[in-house]
Amino acid sequence: MALNTVESIEAFSSEILQGHWDNVLRIVSQLKIPEKKLMDLYEQVTVSHSVLFQALPRPNRIRLVLTVACFVVYCNMVAPTHRS
């Protein structure tokens, strides 16, 4: 039986506040959250990444793009009818 919870709310909150979006997205991918909240999270991740993108060295940019791409695929699987 899967529970719709995180292991530690403090650790999860810390990941969010520190901008560790790859970890946040990995955790969120295990949860069942409403479509609207999922899209709000996607928007936050996108804004956060776009601000940081130019400051990153090239290898980290590639990792960032792949992280966002994986989340877009996940969003399309969860909410295929949503269009921004």
C-alpha positions in Angstrom: 0.0 0.0 0.0 1.4 3.3 -1.0 1.0 6.4 1.2 0.7 9.8 -0.2 3.3 11.3 2.1 7.0 12.3 2.3 9.4 10.7 4.6 10.3 13.9 6.4 8.5 17.2 5.9 11.5 19.1 7.2 13.9 17.5 4.7 11.4 18.0 1.9 10.9 21.7 2.8 14.7 22.1 3.0 15.1 20.7 -0.5 12.5 23.2 -1.8 14.0 26.2 0.0 17.5 25.3 -1.2 16.3 24.9 -4.8 17.2 21.3 -5.1 14.6 20.8 -7.7 15.9 17.5 -9.0 15.3 16.0 -5.5 12.0 17.7 -5.1 10.7 16.4 -8.5 11.9 12.9 -7.6 10.0 13.0 -4.4 6.9 14.6 -6.0 6.8 12.0 -8.7 5.9 9.4 -6.1 2.9 11.4 -4.8 -0.6 11.9 -6.1 -1.2 15.6 -6.1 -3.9 17.6 -7.8 -3.3 18.7 -11.3 -3.4 22.4 -10.4 -0.8 22.0 -7.7 1.4 20.0 -10.1 1.2 22.7 -12.7 2.0 25.4 -10.0 5.1 23.4 -9.0 6.1 23.0 -12.7 5.8 26.8 -13.1 8.0 27.4 -10.0 10.6 25.0 -11.2 10.7 26.6 -14.6 11.0 30.1 -13.3 13.7 29.1 -10.8 15.6 27.3 -13.5 15.4 30.1 -16.1 16.9 32.5 -13.5 19.8 30.2 -12.7 20.4 28.9 -16.2 22.7 31.6 -17.5 25.0 31.5 -14.4 25.6 27.8 -14.6 28.6 26.1 -16.3 27.7 24.1 -19.5 27.6 20.6 -17.9 25.2 21.8 -15.2 23.0 23.5 -17.8 22.6 20.2 -19.6 21.6 18.5 -16.3 19.1 21.3 -15.6 17.5 20.9 -19.1 17.2 17.2 -18.6 15.6 17.6 -15.2 13.0 20.0 -16.6 12.4 17.8 -19.6 11.8 14.8 -17.3 9.3 16.8 -15.3 7.5 17.9 -18.5 7.2 14.3 -19.5 5.9 13.4 -16.1 3.3 16.2 -16.2 2.1 15.1 -19.6 1.7 11.6 -18.3 -0.3 12.8 -15.2 -2.3 15.5 -16.8 -2.2 15.0 -20.6 -5.1 17.4 -21.3 -3.6 20.4 -19.6 -2.2 23.0 -21.9 -0.6 26.2 -20.7 
